[in-house]
Amino acid sequence: MNVSNLFSNIPDKGNEEVFDSLIEKKDVRIERIVSSGQSSPEGYWYDQEKDEWVILLSGSAVIKFENEEQLSSLYPGDYIFIPAHCRHRVESTDKHSKTVWLAVHF
C-alpha cells in the first residue's frame, strides 16, 4: 500500500485552482482542490449532476447558494453537504494562504 499526504505537493500560488483526483470509482470521486484566492467567475453557478460532500482542511472560503441570502463561511474542519443540482458558487477563498478542500462526489 502507498501512503500519501493531502498536504504534500501543494502547488505554488498560481492563477488557477488545482483539482487532483485522488480516487475515482464507478459512483464516487474523491478530489483535493487547492485554491489561492480564486472565486467563481461573475454570474457562474455550479450545477452538479452528483451530490457533493466537502470539507475545508486549510485556509478559508465563502460559498453562496442560489436560493439563500446568507453566505456560508468555511474554516478548517468545516464541512458541508451539497445535493445534486443545488446551484452554488465560491464567493471567495483565502488570498493569504492556501485553501485546501477535500471533496467527495457521489
Secondary structure, 3 states (H helix, E strand, C coil): CCCCCCCCCCCCCCCCCEEEEEEECCCCEEEEEEECCCCCCCCCCECCCCCEEEEEEECCEEEEECCCCCCEEECCCCEEEECCCCCEEEEEECCCCCEEEEEEEC
